[in-house]
Amino acid sequence: MQCKAQYKLAIKQNRTANDSYIFNDLHDYLMTKDYSSFWETWKAKFTTHDTVSGIVDGASDPTVVANKFANVYLNQHVLIILLHKAVIFLMSF
């Protein structure tokens, strides 16, 4: 039980040291007016890095996924062309 408490304390101390290091860097960047480094560090620390699922419509192979996207957009393009032709046809009366 004591090992678990020591482990949790070490994790907490490491996290606190890391946060202190980050905040010191942010402070230094602001003091030297290095705004690009400030925002780069800020974003790296405080924004979430969502992972994107590699599965689209049940497929994970990149070629299959690309083909599925192509088919969706092709079908929409064909539908738009057909609607456009129908409007032109109806306007001819």
C-alpha positions as CSV (number, residue, x, y, z in Angstrom):
1,M,0.0,0.0,0.0
2,Q,2.9,2.4,0.7
3,C,4.4,1.8,-2.7
4,K,1.1,2.9,-4.3
5,A,1.1,6.1,-2.3
6,Q,4.7,6.8,-3.2
7,Y,3.9,6.2,-6.9
8,K,0.9,8.6,-6.8
9,L,3.0,11.2,-5.0
10,A,5.8,10.9,-7.6
11,I,3.3,11.3,-10.5
12,K,1.8,14.4,-8.8
13,Q,5.2,15.9,-8.2
14,N,6.3,15.2,-11.8
15,R,3.1,16.8,-13.1
16,T,3.5,19.8,-10.9
17,A,7.2,20.2,-12.0
18,N,6.1,19.9,-15.7
19,D,3.4,22.5,-15.2
20,S,5.8,24.9,-13.5
21,Y,8.3,24.5,-16.4
22,I,5.5,25.2,-18.9
23,F,4.3,28.3,-17.0
24,N,7.9,29.6,-16.7
25,D,8.3,29.2,-20.5
26,L,5.0,31.0,-21.1
27,H,6.1,33.8,-18.7
28,D,9.5,34.1,-20.4
29,Y,7.9,34.2,-23.9
30,L,5.6,37.0,-22.8
31,M,8.4,39.0,-21.1
32,T,10.5,38.8,-24.3
33,K,7.5,39.5,-26.5
34,D,8.0,36.2,-28.3
35,Y,4.3,35.8,-29.1
36,S,4.5,33.0,-31.6
37,S,6.4,30.8,-29.2
38,F,4.0,31.7,-26.4
39,W,1.0,30.6,-28.5
40,E,2.7,27.5,-29.8
41,T,3.5,26.4,-26.2
42,W,0.0,27.4,-25.0
43,K,-1.7,25.4,-27.7
44,A,0.5,22.4,-27.1
45,K,-0.3,22.4,-23.4
46,F,-3.9,23.4,-23.3
47,T,-5.7,22.3,-26.4
48,T,-7.0,18.8,-26.8
49,H,-5.6,16.6,-29.4
50,D,-8.5,14.7,-30.7
51,T,-7.7,11.6,-32.6
52,V,-9.6,11.0,-35.8
53,S,-11.1,7.6,-36.4
54,G,-9.7,5.8,-39.4
55,I,-13.0,4.0,-40.0
56,V,-15.5,5.5,-42.5
57,D,-18.7,3.6,-43.1
58,G,-17.2,0.4,-41.7
59,A,-14.0,0.6,-43.8
60,S,-10.5,1.3,-42.5
61,D,-8.4,0.7,-45.6
62,P,-7.4,4.2,-47.0
63,T,-8.1,3.2,-50.6
64,V,-11.6,1.9,-49.7
65,V,-12.3,5.0,-47.7
66,A,-11.2,7.3,-50.5
67,N,-13.4,5.4,-52.9
68,K,-16.4,5.7,-50.6
69,F,-15.8,9.5,-50.5
70,A,-15.4,9.7,-54.2
71,N,-18.7,7.8,-54.8
72,V,-20.6,10.1,-52.4
73,Y,-19.3,13.2,-54.2
74,L,-19.7,11.7,-57.6
75,N,-23.4,10.8,-56.9
76,Q,-24.0,14.4,-55.6
77,H,-22.3,15.8,-58.7
78,V,-24.5,13.7,-61.0
79,L,-27.6,14.7,-59.1
80,I,-26.7,18.4,-59.5
81,I,-26.2,18.0,-63.2
82,L,-29.5,16.1,-63.6
83,L,-31.3,18.8,-61.6
84,H,-29.7,21.6,-63.6
85,K,-30.8,19.9,-66.9
86,A,-34.3,19.4,-65.6
87,V,-34.5,23.1,-64.7
88,I,-33.3,24.1,-68.1
89,F,-35.8,21.8,-69.7
90,L,-38.7,23.1,-67.7
91,M,-37.7,26.7,-68.4
92,S,-37.8,26.0,-72.1
93,F,-41.7,25.8,-72.0
